[in-house]
């Protein structure tokens, strides 16, 4: 397998995924909307052991509906979001799919969460399981 590579907008943070993501999900929560500056966040889930990063990120500790912390990592120079680590998912890294260098072969999202906060005119992703909140 050819490793997937990616990084932030300015290139100060670079990473390699040493395995294919084991899940892909779209999150429509208001925190992901604000953090991404878009209508939703497209996230890839990988094992922390399969994520290798060069360059430093800054971290914003966020708390969603669960009250548990999410650690949103972003480039301190350009501000681009790169990954999120969630306390409730130890050993996992959530990679912001838009930071990949090449989007070819990107898996379709299997899940959409916080669909109760999705913009009403946005069509559901074909084949994705939908949840009004986080399952």
PyMOL commands that set and color helices and strands:
alter all, ss='L'
color gray80, all
select helices_A, chain A and resi 30-36+48-50+97-99+115-117
alter helices_A, ss='H'
color red, helices_A
select strands_A, chain A and resi 4-7+14-17+23-27+41-47+51-54+57-63+69-75+81-86+92-96+111-113+129-130
alter strands_A, ss='S'
color yellow, strands_A
deselect
rebuild
show_as cartoon
